[in-house]
Every structure is written in structure tokens, then in C-alpha cells.
Amino acid sequence: MAAPKKTTAAKTKQVAADRAKSDQDLVKGLMDVVSGVAKDIDPDRLKTIVETLQASAADTSAAKKAPAKKAPAKKAAKGKVSSTVPLNWKEVWYTNCPMVSANNIDQELGWCREEFKKIGVEYDFLRHSPLNNWYPHYIHNLDNLIRFGGLNPAIQVHADLRRTVVLGATWVYEGGCMAVRARDPIFKMEDLKGKKIALSKSLNTIKNDWWRVQEHMGIESMLRLNGMTMDDVEIVEFPYPDDWYDDPAMLAPINNPTELWAKRDHKHDLAFRPEENFLLDGTVDAIYTQSKVFQHLQEATGKIKMIEDLSRHPDWTQQVANTPAVITCTDVMAKKHPELVLAYMRAMVRVGRWANAHKRAAAVILDHQTFYLDAEDTYQGIKHVDMVPSLNAQNMECIKIGKDFMLKHGYIKNDFDVDEWAAPEFLEKATAQVFAEEWEKKSWSKLPAGGGLETKGVRIG
């Protein structure tokens, strides 16, 4: 006799059981992997990671059982989410942009990690954990994250997403250039009247379209300095995916930004220069590029030349280009855990002072992460840059210029007071602590009883 056929209910029950077993096997496998590579991770932290994996599997199982719902078209088009590790104030995550900054030098020196170790706190690159994807770098949705990077995303976060605090800034001279094909009879900005200039548009809506803001600002400035407006040229918009952040190969754990950029071969990766091919194939007549960085890489191809360079103009207010690079942390960290902010800022002061004293060594380190042509080109770009973060009057004014442009052109929805955003007290206190420590080591430590800056009634020498 033939075996009785299973009813629909029985089949459904069996499928559910199979899925549950599959989820259990997945969790066990992930736990084995985590345990195998995490011998040096604190047990409590390891437990948190495993619990997160288990919760994720449970959510997946529940989602499979729930009736399918058709997502709204707008959300389906985005298809991107940010993921983070569970909050743990015994660890601090850092992230930075491939820009000139003390943090990009410190990843090779390790002085930040040293400062945090003194207070019993782990310090790691954002993407060191597979549970953090790239998007916290742009939307700062991780309370214990410190970011040292481009100005435009930091402004958008504070204006429209969450409260943050700006702790310091580094100004560089990279305002922007107008690039054209090397053999075209275009020699000055006036020659672009009636011609096509590209303007990119990122289709990745979870993040700030910082490059478009920078392009828009630079193009407008170069036209204005030459007696022209946007109406004198044809602006051609180029949407592009901007989705390398979601490439599975880029979601594997990464130890530090140097490793990231080596994996990307960033100096030759046109994902960072999305309109260059459109210039070379004749689709447009000119594109914006960044002075020195990008510029020298593009000129070295022999196919591209520059007809304008904002960094060569004396008016520094026209050189804001996603700069200055700014240090930001969440208001939660600043208010509830100021000791973490101070530890980071002490390291930034120490690293910045070292870099100022050893510019060529700093250039070799930065060459691995920035878009200068080589180490010598990097040195030429940073030799006049103060690598110690600052909230001086000029940096603050540049931040205001960037914020005002983004508000005027609709890149942010809400205005805010830049002076109230800044928290200079952390930099001031960190600097005092660094100087006191150095003074004690170099001077008072030579006395029989030692001493600090407050010691009175003694002489040295």
C-alpha cells in the first residue's frame, strides 16, 4: 500500500522544523567561528557578540514565519540599513576619512589605544567588528563612536539626525580645481561658457551626498571668482550607485583604515572620482576635482589638466571643500563619559605635535590613506598644515561657511548655531594635561623629589 500523503498542515510543520534546525546550526557555526578568532576578546564582550548573533537568528526565523508584506516602493528602493554592535562603554570605536588628520597618523603610532588602555577601555576601528557596517561613519548612530573626518556629513548629522559635539578641526589647503581634457582648447574659466560641467548625485540615500556638496560649492566658487554664475554653463547631473559600502568583500572585518585603502587600491579606484570617465569620453567638458589630492593623480595620467585652482587664491573663504576635517562625538558621550573624550583628545594633541615635528615621517604614513600622488607629494601638501586639532577662529568660520552653504542649497533641513555645537573645553583640558605630563617628564622629574607644574620655590639650571 502506498504511504499516505502528508497534509498541507503537516508539510508546513515540517518546513518550520527544518528552518528552526537550520537557524540553530547557523548560530552554532557562527559561535564556533567567533570563539575561534576571539581568544583575546574580553569574555563579557564575547558573550554580548554571541547574544547578538542569537537574537539576529531569532529575528530571521520570526520574519520567515510572518506573512509577507509588500514594502513601500520608496523603502524598497533604498534597501540599505545601518548595523552596529551593542553599546558598551568599556569600548570606544573610531572612524575617519582618507584625509589629513592626526587620527590617520595615530593608527600607525597607537597613542590613542595607549590613552584608552590607561583607563581600562578598548579602542578599535569601527569596521574591526563584523557587526558594524560602514554607515555609522555617516549617520553616527553609535553612541561610543568618535569620528574624525569630512565636514559635510558631520554637519548633516548634527542638523538633521542627532545631537553631536564638535571637538576639534584640521584645516588643509585643498579648495578644488576645474579639470578639463588635456588637449582641449580650454585654458581659462571663461572658455567654459555654454559648455557642460558635471555634478554627481549619489543614489545611496542612507548617507550624506558629501561629494556633490563639495562639487557644487567648488564649481560655484570658481565661476564666481571669474565673473560667472551657474547660468553661464550647462550643469549635467550624473547619478551613480555609490554602493561599495555594501559589497560583501568590503564587509569583512578590517583592522584599520590603512588596510581598507590597500584593499581598495584607492588612488586608482574611480569609485572615488565618479565623473572622470565622463570627462574623458567627451560626455562633459569639465569636472570638479580636489586641489593637490586627486589633482596630481589625474594630471599624472597625461589626459587631464587644470584651468582653475581655488587653493591658489588668497581668499581662504573660497577654499572650504568638505573641510576642515572635524572631530565629533555624540552628546551622550560628551555628557556622560567625558573621560573618554579627554583620552581621545589627549592622543590627538600628542600625535599632532609629533606630526608637526616630523612632517616627512607623517607624510609617509598619510600617503597610505590619502589621495596625494606619493609620499613627497603628501609632504608638500601638509608641510604648512597644523596637525594639532584646533577650534580657532578661522576653523570655526570655515565650519560656518560650510553649514550655511548646505542650508542655503537644501542639503540640510535644519539650521543650528556652530558656536553652540563646539565644545572647546575638551581640547583645552586635554592640551593642559599633555603639557603638564611632558613638563613633569622633561623638567621636574630631574629634581630629587620630582614635581609638577604647580611646584613652587625651586629652580632648574
Phi, psi and omega in degrees: 000138180292144179295141180297142179287143179289141177287165178301319180297319180294319179298316180299319180296318181294318179299318179297319180295318179297318180295318180299317179296320179298319178296319179296317179297321179297313180299315180299317180297316179296321178297320178296318180296311180301315181296323183291326183257002187242038182299329184265001181279139178305135183305320180295321179293320179297319179299319179297318180297315181297317179298324177296318178297318179296318179296322179297317179295322178296319178298319180297317180297318180295322180295325179293326183281332184289149178297141183292140177237140179280119181290147175302146185303322183297315180291322181298326180293327180289300176060022183229138179225160176259140177236145181219161173287160173299146182294131178214112184284003172269009175219148176233134178256145175237153175214150178210165176265161177284065184234174176286115179200155177296329181294324178290337174278321183297332182299340175265332180276323178080021183283333174295312179302322179297315180297318181288328179296327179300331182251015174073034182238136176282145182225120184216159174294140182314315186269011175294331176262134177292347180280344174263123171268194188280339193290335173303336176299329184260328185246359172049047181266027177233114188300326184259036177253136172244131184242132172238102187195196185304149185290319190298312178297323180296321178296315182296321178300309184292327181286317194237346188246309181197165180280130175230179179229134176265128190253336182184171182207152176233121182267133175233164186256075187226044189307317180139154180232159170257118184256139176225171177293141189300324185261004178285145178282054178239117189237345180210166184301324181299335179289350180270000180302127180080358182262172188265128174242133183280148172220117185284161175215110179290135176268002179272098190277353179282341185244162177290137180275065189297325182291322176297317179301315181296316177300309183304313182296317181292317179298314181298319181294316181295321176295315183297319180293345179246024175070026182235168175229177179297337180288344181276352181229170176256114179274122181250118183275136181237098174292142176215154189298318181053048189239019181298338180298336184259003177293123181308326180295335180267358181260359173291151180304139181233132187286321179199169183300329178301319178296321178300309186288333174294321179293327181275344191048056196298332183287346179240007183270112184285358173297336178270352178226068193297342184256000185300317179295327179292329174290313185292329181271003174089005180295322175232167182262340183203153174223154171281143170215171185267138180299137178070289174290145188069307184310307185288329174296318182288320178295327182293343177287342184078004183252347188228142175229165180250139178246354176206148182213110183295333182291346180268355179273145180289340183280099183292341180291344179267004185254007178292120185215075187062020182230159003290157170293135186238150174262125177228148170225170179285154176296333179296314179296316182298321184277316188266336183222061181298335179297331178288319178296316181296321179299316180295314184292327175301315180295319180296323177293315180298312181295318180299318179293320177298315182296321178298327181275343184225062188298322182290321176294319178297323180295322179297319178293312183294333180300333180287343189234348183252181185252025170288164184294315181198187184296320179294319177296322178297315179301316180298328181284333186250357189297337178254007182271132173279112185279352175278121181304146184215152170242044180290174187299320181292316177300318180296321180293322178297320177298318179295320179298315179297316180296316181296321179296316181296323179290316182299323185259012173079017179279343169228154183267328188242141177273162174203165181269114182297323180297324178284334177293325185284144176231075184293345183297330179291315178295319180298313181291319180297318179298316178299319180294319179296315181295319180297318180294317180292320179298317181296321181291317189271335186241292187294335180295345179279349178280154181303321183259003183070198178149177180231193182296334184278353182298137183236160171075022178228160179231151175240135175095000000 
